[in-house]
Amino acid sequence: MSTQFTLHTIPITTVVNGQSVEKVSRCKYLGRISDDELKWKLHTENVYKKVMLFYIPVFFMVLKYMQTPNLPSLIN
């Protein structure tokens, strides 16, 4: 004897001030990217990309400049 269950989804409409609100899979609010499950994966991937594209090259440029003989003249 087996029992089968059927899962039904009911569409839910959110209304604020008389206007329906669209459901999205991700959004950016106050600089933080959120997905529809409120997980941090999209945000951390975005921050990682920014670091790799901008901050790492800048770091190596500063490091190269600091290894030049001009460094003592900058300190004094």
Number of C-alpha atoms within 10 A of each C-alpha: 2 4 4 5 6 5 6 6 6 6 6 7 10 11 10 7 6 7 9 10 11 8 11 8 8 13 13 10 8 5 8 14 19 17 16 10 8 10 11 12 11 16 15 13 12 12 13 11 11 12 13 11 11 10 12 11 12 13 11 11 11 10 11 10 12 13 9 9 9 10 11 9 7 8 6 5
